[in-house]
């Protein structure tokens, strides 16, 4: 029970809105996903599994230099050729199989058209992706958000770590419960989910590591009632909350940016390791 002298805590949606605004002001737009085409987003989402983005980039560079990033040319690769090209990313046999499975399925189910694939309802596309061997929830959602521009938040380990340390999630929260929380308390805006996820990854890579938190340097540190010092990682419990949304100004800002992004092509930006300190 809350003490009469204890100030009421802001609703989760308001807290998330403050997080977003603070990170955007501190880090600026992240320009995600780092790819030139929607197909490259998909190849990258599969190749980056269980490795660093640095290693995934080496594999994608090999594919680009071989001229096979485009789907039509990619399909002409033999399995052995594909495995050799993506070897720097590790688990190259499993990943080559997943890449081929996806390519063959898009051909059979959608005539090779990503427009046809992503024109479906989000839940329908997600269910289809999860049926493919080698594609789990996080990879499926990355494909949906960054290639298909569906409003699905990628509730990865970085995001869960930050939210749990700020008392918004339990440390034991899994991918699905974290995603439900985010979808409940954020407006369903693809541009917002894109930028917010990228900003959370950047914050975690810089300051909120798996075994040590540098709260005094993190832009979100000011929102902690008791910042963690050095390697001090306190146990955090989940807290029940009511549905809420971002402040109208934040929601409007992301909606405008989403419309603008829809008119632009994907830009290639250099990214640090996505899996470091995980």
Beta strands, then each sheet from edge to edge (+ up, - down):
end
